[in-house]
Amino acid sequence: MKILIDSREQKPFTFERFDIQTDKTGLPVGDYSVLGFEDRVAVERKEVNDLISCLMGKDRERFQRELAKGRSYDSFAVVVEASLQDIADGRYRSDMKPHSALQSIAAMMTRYRVPFVFAGTREGAEYMTFSLLQKYLQEIEKRYKAAVKMGQVA
């Protein structure tokens, strides 16, 4: 598996603890994807302060456009380097009220059908990003093998 990292990603994961290769490139959606599936699977990484910023003002419009694009993918998720409790307790640098932040997240998850994975820490977010991409490939492989077995693929 080769994980692609968007060239605009500010603080890319290294994935050093996983036996994989990485490459930087421009991705159409998200910060991470898999070689050969760039138009089908992606993960958007968010640090807590960046997430809160994306819930307000001009950044909100840009973020919603990203979520709308991701909705068309087979698999797309926002992985957050914080816990839901961090947001509920207002552990971020912003005047946005925790209730407003949580309501915005719930609205976006519902409107765009995109899960937000609150991974707790940066290490947890890296793990979840790797796992989501790996599981996507495993599911594609299962579907392909089933199609071959049924004679739908030569």
ABEGO torsion letter per residue (X at the ends): XBBBBBAABABBBAGAABBBBBBBBBBABEABBBBGAAAABBBBBBBAAAAAAAABEAAAAAAAAAAAAAAABABBBBBBABBAAAAAAGBBBBABBAAAAAAAAAAAAAAAGBBBBBAGBAAAAAAAAAAAAAAAAAAAAAAAAAAAAAGABX
